[in-house]
Amino acid sequence: MKPQPPNPTHKRMVREKKTITYMVDLYCKAHHKSPDGELCPDCQQFKDYAFLRLDKCPFQDKKSTCGKCTIQCYKPDMKLQVRKIMRYSGPRLLLYHPGLALHHAWDNHRKAPTLDKN
């Protein structure tokens, strides 16, 4: 698959950012006792990093979930952080934002695209 130019305004990327936002919010509120609408500095840093990675994703609207991606562009420490956040927030997202949770589950069943070697 030929990489697409990054398009952070594509509806798929916007939905991914919304999902990450809600997951990080749920996690931070529960683990760092942050008030509604505010994130602790660590969670804000992680969210900014995740958005940056999504903005630069070569697959854009063709992507599956980041966990199934063939590139794995997250740094190892951030990969551990996202696993922690997803493990906690994933089941709760179904209660608070069922539409996003179902989209995320559907995306997880998509075949992970690969880049051409050219």
N, C-alpha and C positions, 0 to 999 in steps of 0.2 A: 504494500500500500504506500502510495506517495504521500508524504506529510502535507497536511493542509496548512496554509498560513494561519497563525493564531488569530482567532476572532473572539475576544472576551465578551462580546455582546450577543453571541449566538445563544438562542434560547436554551440549549443544552448546557452551555457553560454557566448561564445565569442560574439555572436550576441546581447545578452542582454547587455553586457558591452559596445558594440559599440553604441547601442541605448541610453543608459544612458549618455555616453560621449557626443554624439551629442546634446541631450536634455539639459544637463547642460551647454554645450558651448553656445547654443543659448540663454539660460536664462541669463547667466552671461554677455555675450556680450551686451545684451539689457538693463539689469538692473544695472549692475555694471560698464559698459563702459570698460570692459576689452579688451585689444588688442587681435587680432587674435592669437589663440594658447595658450593663457595664461588665467588662471582662478584666480579669487580673492581667498584669503585664505579660506573664508567660503564655496565657491563652491567647491574648491579642497577638503576640509575636507568632504563635503557631498558626493562627488564622490568616495573618498576613502572608506567611510562608506558603500555606496551602493555596491561597488565591494566586500567588505568583506562579506556583507550579501549574495551576489550571490555566492561567493566561498563556503559558508557554507550551502547553500540551500540543504535540504534533498531530494528535488524532481528533481533537475537538469533538464534533458531534458524533463521530464514529466510535468513540471510546467506550470501553466497558467501565467497571469501577477501577480505581487506582490500585486496589489490592490484587487485581488480576492482570494488570498491565505488564507487557513484556519489557518495558523500559525501566521501570522502577526509579523514578527521578527524585524520590525523597531521600534526604540524607539519613543514615542509619538512626541517629537520635530522634529525628522527626518521625521516622517510620514507627519507632516504638511509641512515640507520643500519639500518633494517629490510631494505632491499635488500641491503646488505652481508652482514648476518647470514643472510638467506635464501639468497643466492647461494652462500655457503659451506656452510651447514648442511643445506639442502634435499636435495642428493644423499646426504649422509652419514646423514640421518635414515632413509633407506630401509634402510641397513645396521643401524643401532642400534635403530630403532623402526619396523619396516615397517608395522605396523597404523596408526599415526598418519600416516605418510607417505602411505599409500593413502587414508586419510580426507581428508587435505589435498588430494591430487590430485583426488579426487572432488568436494570442495567447490569447487575451482577451476573445474570444469566446470558448476557451477550458474549459472543466469542471475542476474545481480546485480539485486536488488530496487531499486525506486525509492520515494521518499516521495511521498505525495499532496501536492498543492499547497495543500490546505486546512489 
